[in-house]
Amino acid sequence: MKEIIKGVTFQEYYLTIIRLSIFLESLGLEHKKNTSENRLVLYDFYLKYPELINQDNPKFDFDTKYSYFHWKPNYKLYSAVLVDLLSRNLISFSLEKKCYYISEKGISFVSNLDTPYIETVTELSKYVIKNVSKLSEKAIMSDIDKILLRKRSSLM
């Protein structure tokens, strides 16, 4: 599959667009949560790897099992996705608050999506809003490290 950004396929790019759109839509138009680029990158970890949160599903395929072990945010991907969403008027950015918000057009975009993947990301977004968004960036990174360590040790 062709790369849209070095090391990023079209599929990964568009799935990131969908995940971030759904997450921002879950927050609503005028939310009070911190949605800076760095925070969105951290939140997306939980959205991208639902099997790490769900303790009920211990079966992983080979690609899933090893894809997140070397997880490091690709800031070029997230910058490109956020610029793309802004240029399509699906989201907006507040210079004053340095946060991203869903737009009416973005809400319409998300409401037209209907697949099991969308349902999963929507549920995970609720989880992230309730349990992760209140944490500091350092605490989120620590939580991600703990999740990965726990999963690594359970797979050995």
N, C-alpha and C positions, 0 to 999 in steps of 0.2 A: 504494500500500500504506500502511496506517495506521502511524503512529509510536507506539512504546511509550514512548520517551523522545524529547525534541526532537532531531530529526535521525537517529533510530535506528529502523529498521523492525523488525517482528517477526522477519523472517528473519535479519537481522544479530544481533539479540539472542539468538536460539536457536542460531545457529551459534557465537557466542561462548561460550555455555553448553557446547556440545559440545566445542569446542576446549580450553577450560580443564579440563573434566572428563577428557578423554583425556590431556592433558598431565600432570595430577596423578596419574592412574591409571598412566601410564608410569613415574612416579617411585616408586610403591609407597606402602604404608601409612605407613612410618616412615622416610622419606628424610631425608637430611642437607643437601639443597640449600636455598638461600634462595628461598622462595616467598612473599615479601611481596607486597602488592598491586602495588606499583610494578614489581617484578621480573616478575610475571605479565603485566603490561601489555606490558613489553618483549619477553618471550618470545613473547607472542601475535603480535607483528609477524611473526615468522618463520613461525608457524603459519597466519596469515591470508593471507600472500602467498607461497605455495610457489614460484611462478614466479621469484621473485627469487633463490632459492637454487639452483634447478635450472638449471644452465648448458646442459643438453641440449635445452631447450624454448624456442627463441627466438621462437615464434609466439604473439602475444597478440591477444585481441580488443580492440576500442576501449576498453570499460569497464575491462578489466583493466589495459591499458597506462597509463591515466591515473588510476586510483583511488588509487594509493599515492604519487603525486607530492607531494601535500600532506598526507601522513600525519602526524597528530598524535594522540596518545592521547585518547580520550574517557573521562575518568575517571568521569563519571556512569554511562556504560554499564558499565564494569568494576565499579564499586561496586554497582550494581544486580544484576549477574550474580552477584557473589560473595555478596551477601545472599540472593539467590534460591537458590543452591546450598546455602548454610548452612541456610536455612529448610526445604529439602527433605531435609536430612541427607545430602546427597550428598558434602559435604566438611566438614571441621572446621577450626577455627582455634586455634592455640596462642598464648595471650597472652604467655607467657614467651618464646617464640622469634619471635613475630610472623610466623608462617608458616602457610600453608594446606596441608592434607593431604586426600587422598582418604579416604572412609569405605568400609566394607564395602558399604553400600548404593550408593555411588558406583561401586564396582568392578562391582557387579551391573548398574547402569545402563549403563556403558560396554560391558560384555560383551554386552549385548543390541543394540548398534548394529552394523549390518553393511551398509556401502555403500562404494563406491570412495573417497568423501570421507573416511570414517572411517579407511580404510587409509592414505590420504595423510597425514592429520593424525597418525596413530600413528607413521609413519615420520619425519615432521618432528619430532615430539616427541623421538624418539631422537637425531636430529641436534642439537636444541637442548640436550638434556641433556649430550651428549658435547662439543659445541663451543662453546656459548654460556653455559651456566649457570655456568661457572667464571670468566667475565669479570666485571669490575666494571661497575656501572651506566654509568659514564662510557665504558668501553670498548665496551659494548653499543651505546650511543647513537652512538658514533663508527663502529662497524661498520655500523649501519643507515644512517647518512649516506653511508658509502662505497658500500654496495650501491645506494642510490638514485642517487647521483651516477654510478656506473658504468652503471646501466640507463638513466638519462636520456641520457647521452652516446651510448649504443649505439643509441638509438631516433631520434636526430637525423640 
